[in-house]
Amino acid sequence: MLYYSLEALIALLLVVSLVLMQQQSSFDKKGFSSIYLFQQENDLLKVWGLLESIDEKELVNDFNKMFAERNKSISINGRAFSFEGVGGKPVKSNASFNGFEIELIVYH
């Protein structure tokens, strides 16, 4: 029969929890960042859709503020505005409202 001391069990639990935490944090960084960006893009499109009137300049400014630290691109009625280049995996959203055809692309 094997006998484990209380200290050994605590140490084993600590090691296992550290390994699981490391795996969880790497999964969060890879798995949920694109979902989070997609949700942010869609939230922005929903807010724009609720507004009575909005102009192109205001759309571009809002988009820049929302994704200030990211490489991004916005297309409004076929006119593309790119900011800080492109790179990484794109997350795309698009919508049509108030006479605007909008496509948002944020890279992560």
DRENDO-667320 format. One record per residue (C-alpha): x, y, z. Coordinates in steps of 0.001 Angstrom, whole numbers, plus 500000, padded with zeros to 6 digits. Layout:
BEGIN
XYZ...
//
This chain:
BEGIN
500000500000500000501271503431499056501304506156501628501314509813500620501881512562503072499682515608503203502552517779501947503081515543498922499384515705498023499372519497498307502472519728496122500908517408493540497695519456493479499710522644493083501656521258490119498492519967488432496672523274488936499623525239487503499702523013484422495950523393483916496130527162484353498887527379481743496855525363479252493740527461479910495522530771479373497046529628476072493612528409474926492025531747475848494581533694473851494155531551470735490542530457470933488536533383472196490263536457470788488631536069467372485215535512468974485706538586471155486716540732468146483737539444466149481402540366469013482910543870469254482497544400465503478886543281465621478149545466468639479497548476466773477382547653463717474278547307465920474849550722467487475320552311464063472140550640462843470131552203465679471234555755464917468866557977462945471620559699460977475340559157460736477979560194458227480987558415456796483482560413458829481717559490462069481738555786461100485485555859460472486194557733463733484082555322465797485811552349464184489250553825464923488355554438468566486876550977469070489900549142467665492641551655468430495383549114469087494663546768466176495427546530462487492115547157460798490229548082457670486755549467457062484944549562453738482005551950453319480046551684450068483075550163448368485586552770449601488237551121451754490043552796454639492987550869456098494709551754459328498078550550460589498456548018457807497160544508457635498477541336459150497439538310461108494137536520460832491202538688459744487893538808461589485200540182459264481715541591459821479409543387457428476037545099457440473720547299455371471710550150456880470801553817456290472182553664452757475567552306453867477202549010452882479827548438455578482502545775455977484735545733459046487985543764459179490103543547462301493323541523462349494588539591465335
//
